[in-house]
Amino acid sequence: DIEGDLEKLNTDFLDIARQNRTLARKKYHDEPEKVFEDLVNQAFLLLDFDTIPQRSAHGWDIILIAGRAVHPYFIVVECKTAAEGIYNYLVKKQDYLYTLKNYCLDLFKDKLIGACKGYAKYMLLVAPDFPGETEGCCRRFKDITGFRLSFLPVPVLLKLVNRYRETPILNHDWIEPFFQKERVIKEKDVEEIFEHTEREIDLLSERLCTKLRERFNQFSQISGDAAFIKLDMNVVSSVLEEIISEMSELVIPERKGIVDYINIEHDYYEIWKRILK
């Protein structure tokens, strides 16, 4: 229920983040901390991430899986409510960075095997808001863990979700810079990531058109006569392979037995519509 989840976020997300216990218990029948985690999870599902919520009392809160990126990545998410509206615990106790490392990152990384260990890159704290001094923790955290730490205020996450549902043109590759800020993420970063994506779509469309023009110019010179450009099926197949290689961000190749398939994501409908224009 996309519309229902979106309405809940727009109506209740910030109040729950500020520990509105009456709302949490009356409407969601749980404590605000747990409701907040569920709402953060719903927000990222609306952004078309796969998620793994934590079911025990220990460890990370949510894992975001960007499995459709050309180079997949994981984001470890920690959710923090704050009755006063600003989560400033890290400013008061920077040793909490070690707690995040030991009880969130290490527990998660211990469950990864093989190449998947290299996919774990980012950590995200989500809270109603953060003081500017929090940003000083990011470099120290990277020195300790190798992870990039960023802070995502609830109003910014809400803006991102609403913007995406209006214009669903982000994919896991193009949204990745949003999680690389290593500071408090701001509303202007939402607009910048959409501007970045618009440029990527334009560049991709231009590359595809250029590739097709180049190939058909070649064919017309070597395989054309007064009536036709003659293409054998091997040539057509080679052109398709070149086009598909240019669209690596949007298609997932797969082989079953001796048959090759191309999987096209339903989530990328708006992107395809723009490219095909």
N, C-alpha and C positions, 0 to 999 in steps of 0.2 A: 504494500500500500504506500506508494511513493508520496502521494499527496497527503495522506494522513501522517506519515512520518515527518514530512516537511513542516506541516502545520504544528506538530508537537514541538519541533525544534524552535520554530519561530516564536511560539507562545511561551514555552517553559524553560528553554535551555539555560538562559542566563540566570533566571530565578533559582533553578536547581543548583547551578554552579555556585551561587551565593548562599547555599545551604538553607533553602526555604523548606524546612521540615514539614510544615503543614501541607504544602503542595505535594511534596514527595510521598507522604504517608496517605493523604486523602485520595490522590489521583493515581499514584503508581504503587501504593501499598508496600513501600520499602524506604530505607534510609536514603537521604539525598546523595551520599557518596556513591552508593550502588546504582541509583537511578542515573547519576551523572555519567558513570562509566557506560551504561547502556545507551545513553543519548549520544555520547561521543562515538560509540561503535556505529550507531545508526547514521550519524553524519558521514562517516567514512564509507559506509555501504552506499550511501547516496552519491558518493564521488566515484563509485564503481571500483573500489578496492575490495579484495578479499581480506577478511579479518579473522583473527583467532583471539577471542576474548579469553581472559584468564578465569578459570573456574575455581581455583583454590584461593586461599587467603594470602598466599605468598607469591612473589615474582612480579612479572610485568602485568599491566592491565589489559593491553590490546597489542597484537602484532598486526601490522598492515603488510600485505603481500602485494608487491607490484610485479606480478608474475607475467604480465604482458609487455613489459619493457624489453627492449632488445638485450639489455644487460639487467636482469631482474635484481630487485633490491627489497630488503625488509626494513620497516620502521618500527622501532619499539616505542610504544606510547604509554605514558604515565599520566593519569588523570587526577587533578587536584582541585577540590572545592575550597572556597575561602569566604567566610561569612562577611568579611569587610569588603569584599570585592576585588582585592589584590592579593595574590599569592606571593608572599615575601619571605618564606621560610628559608630559601636558599641564600638570601642576603644575610640573614641572621646566623645561619649555620651552614657554611660551605662544606663542612665535612659530610653533609648529606649527599654530596656527589659520590662519595665512596659507597654509601648505601644504595644509590641507584646502580652503581657498577655491580656490587656484590649480589643484590637481590633481584635485579631486573636483567641486566645485560648478561652476566655470567650464567644465570640459570637458563636464559634463552639460548645462548651460544652453545651450552653443553648439550642441548638437544639437537643441534645441527650436525650434519655429517657431510664429508666430502666438499664439493664445490659450493654447497649452500652456505658454508661458513663465510665465504667471501661476499655473500649477498647482504649480510647484516652491516649496515652503514650508518644509520641515522637513529637518533633518539629525539622524541618530541614530548614536551610537557604541555598539557592542555589545562588551562585554568581560566577563571573569569577575567583576570588581567595580571600583569606582572610589572614590578618597578623597573625602571631603566637600569638600575645597578645590577640586576640579574645577569645582564649580558657579559659581565666580567667572568662569569663561571664557564663560559663556552670553551675558551681556549684551554683552561685548566682541565676541563672534562675530556677534551680531545687528547691532551697529553696523557691522561690517565687511562683512557679506554680505546682511543683510536676512532671513536664515534663522533659524528657531528651532532651537537646538541642545539636545538632551537626551541623557542617558546611561542606557543600558539594561543592567543587570547580567544575566548569563546566568540565575541562579536566578529572577529576576523574569520574564524572557521565558519560561522553562519553566513557571512558574506560570500565566502568561497562556494559553499554548498548551493546557495540560492543562485549565484551567478552561473554555476555549472548546470543546474537544472534548467535555467533559461536558455543557455547556449552550451550544450554538451560537446565541446570540441577538444577537451583535454584528453590525452592518453598518458600512460604511465611514464613514457619518456619525457614528454613535454612538461609535465607537472613536477618532475624531479627537482629542478632548481628551486622550487618553492620551499623544499625541505632542507636546503643547503645554506640557509641564511646565517646560522650560528649567532642569533640575536633574537629579540622579540620581533615576530613577524607582524607586519602592519597591513592595514587595509589597502594601501597603495601597492603592496606586493601582489595582491589579488589581481588588480588591474594589469600590473606588469606581466604576470604569468599568462593572462589571456592575450595581451599584445604580443608576447613572445610566441604564443601558439598560432596566432593569426599569421605571423611572419613565417613560421615553419610550414603552415599549410600552403601559403603562397609559393614558398621555395620548392616544396614538394611538387606542386602543380606545374611549376615552371620546369623543373627537372624532367618530369614525365613528358611534357609537350616537346621539350628539346630532344629527348631521346627518340620519341616517335618521329619527329621531323627528320632527324639525322638518318635513322634507319630507312625511312621511305624514300628519302633522297638517294640513298645508296641503291635501293631496289630499283628505282625508276631508271637509273643509269645502266644497270647491268641486266635487268629482267623485264624491261618494258618494250612495247612496240606501239604502233599507232593506236591500238584499241585498248590494250590491257597492261597493267603491271602484274606479272605472273609470279605468284608466291607459292613455293611448294610447302608442304606441311612442316617439314623440318625447319624452314625459315620462320614460319609463323610461331612454332614452338620456341625457337631461340629468342624471338622478340618478346614473347610472353615472359620467359625466364628473366630477361633483362628488366622488364617493367616491374616484375614482382620483387626483384632484388632492390629496386629503388624504393619500394614501399615496405621495407622491413619493419617500420614502426607500426604498420597497420594490418599485417597479415602474419599468420602463424603456419609455416610449412609443416607437413606431417607425412610420413610414409607408413602405409599398411601393406605389408607384403611387397609386391612389386609396383604398387600404385602410389603415386605422389598426390597429395591433397594440399589445398590451400584453404585454411580456416579464416573466415572474415568475421570479426567481432560485431555482434549486433550493437554493442555500446558505441561503435564508431560510425553510426549511421550519418550523423550530422557532418562529420569530417568527410565521409565519402561523397555526400551530396555536394559539398563545396568543391571538392576536387573534380568531380565529374562535370561540373558546370564549365 
